[in-house]
Amino acid sequence: MINSMDSLRGMVCLVTGASRGIGRAIAVAAKTAGADVAVNYFRSEKAAADLAAQLDGPGGRVIIVKADVSDSEQVDFMFNQVERRLGTVDLLVNNAGVAFKGLLTDTGDEDWARLIAVNLTGPFLCSRRALPSMVKKRFGRIVNIASMQGVCGASCEAAYAASKGGLIALSKSLAAEAGPSGITVNAIAPGPVMTDMLLADLDEEEMAGLLSLLPAGRWGQPEDIARACLFFLSPHNSYINGSVLAVDGGWKA
């Protein structure tokens, strides 16, 4: 269980793609810190429901909300549900994402479109929907889960890296735009993290080779990213804005 020095009690936190992996760990961390948490999912309803049941108890409330974050109507419906059941969103974590590995020449139009739609358009739509109430309250925290590939690029992951690089640029630009309204926008760039996405992407030989390049001597865990996310979500960290934090065990792609 992750503890935070800074309480999020009384705040509403929406985490997209929160039914498993990094998003799940962030939802657990936010609930532990006292926030009311909305767990967004798209396909994994059982996993989302299991997480909500696990987190049921003292502290903040937990709900699950289904939405494809790349669809503006579904995003609007999701926010309406959160606002009706918990209140307006104070803390937004844009975590939902998809991956693709392959040569650029083997990347189809649909592959490219889906990566951009989920990894970049999704955070754009969710941030746009969250901002009016944040501006009205003159407070808000947006954290975008990017990737080290978005910073350094990666062979055979050009499309994925482009989507995450775009997310980093969106984060920096929105930080400048929303900062005067008391809103911070920061990004986290994870290195290799032990999730279903990583396991599906690499074979045993590739896993061994990648691990040898990690100075930390271990794989990243979803909780490592969640700790960084809690730091950015804190109401006390109002002077950290437009940052991109590498959580990568010392590895550089």
C-alpha positions as CSV (number, residue, x, y, z in Angstrom):
1,M,0.0,0.0,0.0
2,I,1.3,3.4,-0.9
3,N,1.1,6.3,1.6
4,S,1.4,10.0,0.8
5,M,2.5,12.8,3.0
6,D,0.0,15.0,1.3
7,S,-3.7,14.2,1.8
8,L,-6.1,14.3,-1.2
9,R,-9.1,14.1,1.1
10,G,-12.1,15.9,-0.3
11,M,-10.9,15.9,-3.9
12,V,-12.2,14.0,-6.8
13,C,-9.6,12.1,-8.9
14,L,-10.4,10.5,-12.3
15,V,-7.9,8.0,-13.5
16,T,-8.3,6.7,-17.1
17,G,-7.4,3.2,-18.0
18,A,-7.4,2.3,-14.3
19,S,-8.6,-1.3,-14.3
20,R,-5.1,-2.7,-14.4
21,G,-1.3,-2.0,-14.4
22,I,-0.2,1.6,-13.8
23,G,-3.6,3.1,-13.8
24,R,-4.8,0.6,-11.1
25,A,-1.8,1.5,-8.9
26,I,-2.5,5.2,-9.3
27,A,-6.2,4.7,-8.3
28,V,-5.1,2.7,-5.2
29,A,-2.6,5.4,-4.3
30,A,-5.2,8.2,-4.7
31,K,-7.8,6.4,-2.6
32,T,-5.2,5.7,0.1
33,A,-4.5,9.4,0.1
34,G,-8.2,10.1,0.8
35,A,-9.5,11.1,-2.6
36,D,-12.8,10.1,-4.1
37,V,-11.7,8.0,-7.1
38,A,-13.4,7.4,-10.5
39,V,-11.9,4.3,-12.1
40,N,-12.3,4.5,-15.9
41,Y,-12.2,1.4,-18.0
42,F,-13.2,0.5,-21.5
43,R,-13.2,-3.3,-21.9
44,S,-12.1,-4.7,-18.5
45,E,-15.3,-4.2,-16.5
46,K,-14.7,-7.1,-14.1
47,A,-11.2,-5.9,-13.3
48,A,-12.5,-2.4,-12.6
49,A,-15.4,-3.8,-10.5
50,D,-12.9,-6.0,-8.5
51,L,-10.7,-2.9,-7.9
52,A,-13.7,-0.9,-6.6
53,A,-14.6,-3.7,-4.3
54,Q,-11.1,-4.0,-3.0
55,L,-11.0,-0.2,-2.3
56,D,-14.4,-0.1,-0.7
57,G,-14.1,1.0,2.9
58,P,-13.1,4.0,5.0
59,G,-12.0,7.1,3.2
60,G,-12.9,8.4,-0.2
61,R,-15.6,6.9,-2.4
62,V,-14.9,4.8,-5.5
63,I,-16.9,4.4,-8.6
64,I,-16.2,2.8,-12.0
65,V,-17.1,4.5,-15.3
66,K,-16.9,3.0,-18.8
67,A,-15.7,5.1,-21.7
68,D,-13.5,5.0,-24.7
69,V,-11.4,8.1,-24.1
70,S,-10.8,8.6,-27.8
71,D,-14.5,9.3,-28.3
72,S,-15.7,12.9,-27.3
73,E,-19.3,11.8,-26.6
74,Q,-18.1,9.0,-24.3
75,V,-15.7,11.3,-22.5
76,D,-18.5,13.8,-21.9
77,F,-20.8,11.0,-20.6
78,M,-18.0,9.8,-18.3
79,F,-17.5,13.3,-16.8
80,N,-21.2,13.7,-16.4
81,Q,-21.3,10.4,-14.4
82,V,-18.4,11.4,-12.2
83,E,-19.9,14.9,-11.6
84,R,-23.3,13.5,-10.7
85,R,-21.9,10.8,-8.4
86,L,-18.8,12.4,-6.9
87,G,-18.5,16.0,-7.9
88,T,-16.4,17.9,-10.4
89,V,-12.9,16.5,-11.1
90,D,-10.1,18.1,-9.2
91,L,-7.4,15.7,-10.2
92,L,-7.1,14.1,-13.7
93,V,-4.7,11.3,-14.6
94,N,-4.6,10.6,-18.3
95,N,-3.2,7.1,-18.2
96,A,-5.2,5.1,-20.8
97,G,-3.0,4.0,-23.6
98,V,-2.3,1.4,-26.3
99,A,1.0,0.2,-27.7
100,F,2.2,-1.0,-31.1
101,K,5.6,-2.6,-32.0
102,G,6.7,-2.9,-35.6
103,L,8.6,-1.3,-38.4
104,L,7.1,2.0,-39.6
105,T,6.6,0.4,-43.1
106,D,4.5,-2.3,-41.3
107,T,2.4,0.2,-39.4
108,G,-1.1,0.3,-41.0
109,D,-3.3,3.4,-41.2
110,E,-5.6,1.9,-38.5
111,D,-2.6,1.2,-36.2
112,W,-1.5,4.8,-36.4
113,A,-4.9,6.2,-36.0
114,R,-5.7,4.1,-32.9
115,L,-2.4,5.1,-31.2
116,I,-3.0,8.8,-31.8
117,A,-6.6,8.5,-30.9
118,V,-6.1,6.8,-27.5
119,N,-2.6,8.1,-26.5
120,L,-3.0,11.7,-27.6
121,T,-6.6,12.6,-28.5
122,G,-7.8,10.9,-25.3
123,P,-5.8,13.2,-23.0
124,F,-6.8,16.2,-25.1
125,L,-10.5,15.3,-24.8
126,C,-10.4,14.6,-21.1
127,S,-8.3,17.7,-20.3
128,R,-10.6,19.9,-22.3
129,R,-13.6,18.5,-20.5
130,A,-12.0,18.9,-17.0
131,L,-10.6,22.4,-17.4
132,P,-13.8,24.6,-17.1
133,S,-14.5,23.5,-13.6
134,M,-10.8,23.6,-12.6
135,V,-10.6,27.2,-14.0
136,K,-13.7,28.1,-12.1
137,K,-12.3,26.7,-8.8
138,R,-8.8,28.1,-9.7
139,F,-7.4,24.7,-8.8
140,G,-6.6,21.6,-10.7
141,R,-4.0,18.9,-11.3
142,I,-3.5,17.1,-14.6
143,V,-0.9,14.3,-14.9
144,N,-0.3,12.7,-18.2
145,I,1.4,9.3,-18.3
146,A,3.8,9.5,-21.3
147,S,6.8,7.3,-21.9
148,M,10.6,7.5,-22.3
149,Q,10.0,6.6,-25.9
150,G,8.3,9.9,-26.2
151,V,11.4,11.6,-25.0
152,C,14.1,9.5,-26.7
153,G,12.3,7.7,-29.5
154,A,12.6,4.0,-30.1
155,S,13.4,1.7,-33.1
156,C,10.3,-0.2,-34.2
157,E,8.1,1.9,-32.0
158,A,8.0,5.1,-34.0
159,A,4.3,5.5,-34.1
160,Y,4.0,4.8,-30.3
161,A,6.8,7.2,-29.6
162,A,5.2,9.9,-31.7
163,S,2.0,9.6,-29.8
164,K,3.8,9.9,-26.5
165,G,6.0,12.7,-27.7
166,G,2.9,14.6,-28.7
167,L,1.5,14.0,-25.2
168,I,4.6,15.6,-23.7
169,A,4.2,18.6,-26.0
170,L,0.5,18.9,-25.1
171,S,1.5,18.7,-21.4
172,K,4.0,21.5,-21.6
173,S,1.8,23.7,-23.7
174,L,-1.3,23.2,-21.5
175,A,0.9,23.9,-18.4
176,A,1.7,27.4,-19.8
177,E,-2.0,28.0,-20.8
178,A,-3.6,26.8,-17.5
179,G,-1.0,27.8,-15.0
180,P,-2.4,31.3,-14.4
181,S,-5.7,29.6,-13.3
182,G,-4.0,27.7,-10.5
183,I,-3.8,24.5,-12.6
184,T,-0.6,22.4,-13.0
185,V,0.0,20.0,-15.9
186,N,2.9,17.6,-15.7
187,A,3.9,14.4,-17.4
188,I,5.6,11.2,-16.2
189,A,7.8,9.3,-18.6
190,P,8.1,5.7,-17.4
191,G,10.8,3.4,-18.5
192,P,10.2,-0.4,-18.6
193,V,7.5,-1.2,-16.1
194,M,6.2,-4.7,-15.4
195,T,2.7,-4.6,-16.8
196,D,0.6,-6.8,-19.1
197,M,1.6,-4.4,-22.0
198,L,5.3,-5.0,-21.4
199,L,4.9,-8.8,-21.1
200,A,2.9,-8.9,-24.3
201,D,5.4,-6.8,-26.2
202,L,8.7,-8.7,-25.4
203,D,9.9,-12.3,-25.5
204,E,12.2,-13.8,-22.9
205,E,15.4,-12.9,-24.7
206,E,14.3,-9.3,-25.2
207,M,13.3,-9.1,-21.6
208,A,16.7,-10.3,-20.4
209,G,18.5,-7.9,-22.7
210,L,16.4,-4.9,-21.5
211,L,16.9,-5.8,-17.9
212,S,20.6,-5.7,-18.3
213,L,20.3,-2.0,-19.4
214,L,18.6,-1.0,-16.2
215,P,21.0,0.5,-13.7
216,A,18.4,0.0,-10.9
217,G,18.9,-3.7,-11.4
218,R,15.1,-4.4,-11.4
219,W,12.0,-3.8,-13.4
220,G,9.9,-0.8,-12.7
221,Q,6.6,-1.6,-10.9
222,P,3.3,0.2,-11.3
223,E,3.6,1.5,-7.7
224,D,6.8,3.4,-8.8
225,I,4.8,5.4,-11.2
226,A,1.9,5.9,-8.7
227,R,4.3,7.4,-6.2
228,A,5.5,9.9,-8.7
229,C,1.9,10.7,-9.7
230,L,0.9,11.4,-6.1
231,F,3.7,13.9,-5.9
232,F,2.3,15.8,-8.9
233,L,-1.3,15.5,-7.6
234,S,-0.5,17.1,-4.2
235,P,-2.1,20.5,-3.6
236,H,1.1,21.6,-2.1
237,N,3.2,21.2,-5.3
238,S,1.8,24.3,-7.1
239,Y,5.2,25.5,-8.3
240,I,6.0,22.3,-10.3
241,N,4.4,22.8,-13.7
242,G,5.2,21.7,-17.2
243,S,7.7,19.1,-16.0
244,V,8.5,15.7,-17.5
245,L,9.6,13.3,-14.8
246,A,11.6,10.2,-16.0
247,V,10.8,7.2,-13.8
248,D,13.0,4.7,-15.5
249,G,15.6,3.2,-13.1
250,G,18.3,5.1,-14.8
251,W,17.7,3.6,-18.2
252,K,17.7,5.8,-21.3
253,A,16.0,4.5,-24.4
